[in-house]
Amino acid sequence: MKKLLFVMVLLMGALVANAQRTPLKVVDLQKSITDNITKDYVGFTIKDAYKVVDKDVVTFDVVVVKGTTQETLSYDNTGKFLKKTEAKSGAAKPAPKPAPKPTTIKPQTK
């Protein structure tokens, strides 16, 4: 029981040390963020939004999509654009087909 408690305390400590990422509703984003996306990312829609707190620094990550393109945009706590952190484009590539197994022909016996 003591080991379980010790492990739980270690896990909680690791979670607190890492950045905290909290989901947000689109309507809860600052107007400056939504205005920037409307202006600079025409045709994109907001898929997800997160408030990120890391070492007392608050930023916002917003995932936007247009067709098969998905990008994650980062903003500071005032709504100023910081950077594009991730970009995905195109459909997922299918896994390669395995090579066919060689066939051996056995001689027929009568």
N, C-alpha and C positions, 0 to 999 in steps of 0.2 A: 504494500500500500504506500509506503514511504517513497519507493522508487517511482510509482505512478505520479504521485504528487510532485516529485522533483522534476520529472519529465514535463509535466504540465506547466510548471513554473518556467522552465527553460523555453518552452514553446511560446508562452505568453511574452517573455522577454524578447524573443526574436521578432515577434509580430510588432511589438512597440518600437523596436529599433528601426524597422523598415518603414518606408513611406506608407502612409495610409491613403488608400484610394477609395473614395466614396462615390457611388453612382448619384447622378443628378438628373432631374427632369429637364427637358429642353426649355420649358418655360421659366426655370429657375436660373438659367444662364444670364449673365449680364448683357444688356442691350448692345454694348460695344462689341461683344463677341459675335452675337447673331448678326449684327450689321456688317461686320468684317466678312463673315462667311457668305452672306447674301451678295456682297459687292465683289469679293475676290474669288469666290467659288460658285459661279453661276451654274445652276443645274444640279448642284450637289444638295443632298438632304442630310440632316443630322441623324445619325443612327444611335449613338451613345454619347453621354457626357459624364465626366468624372471630375471631382474635386480631389486634388492630390496635395497632401501635406507631408513635406519631407524636411526635417530639421527646422521647423517653424516657418518654412517658406511655402506659401499657398500658390498653386498653379492649377490650371484647368486644362484637361485633355478632352478634345472633342473629336469623335470619329465621324467622318463625313463619307458618303458614298454617292457614286454616280455610275449607274450601270454596273460593270464589274470592277470599277476602280474604287478602292477604299484608302482613305488617308486619315492619319491622326494628327491633329493640329494642337499645339500647345500655346496657352495664353498665360500671362502673369495675373496677379490678383487684381490689377486695374483694368484688365481686359485687353492689354496690348499683346499683339501677336508675337510669339517668341520663335517658334520653329515648326517645321513639318517633321514629325518624328518617325513616321512609318508610311510606306506607300505600297499598295498591292494593286496590280493591274492584270487583267486577263483572267480567263478561267483556269482552274486547276488543271495541271497536265495529268493525263491518265498514267497509271503505272505501266511500265513497259511489260509487254507480254513475255512470259518465259519462253526460252528457246525450246523448240520441239525436241522430244527425246528421240535419239536415233533408234531406228527399228532394225532388228536383225531378222533375216529370213532364214528359217530353219529348213533344211532339206526334208522333203517328204519321204517317209518310209512306207513300203508296201508290204 
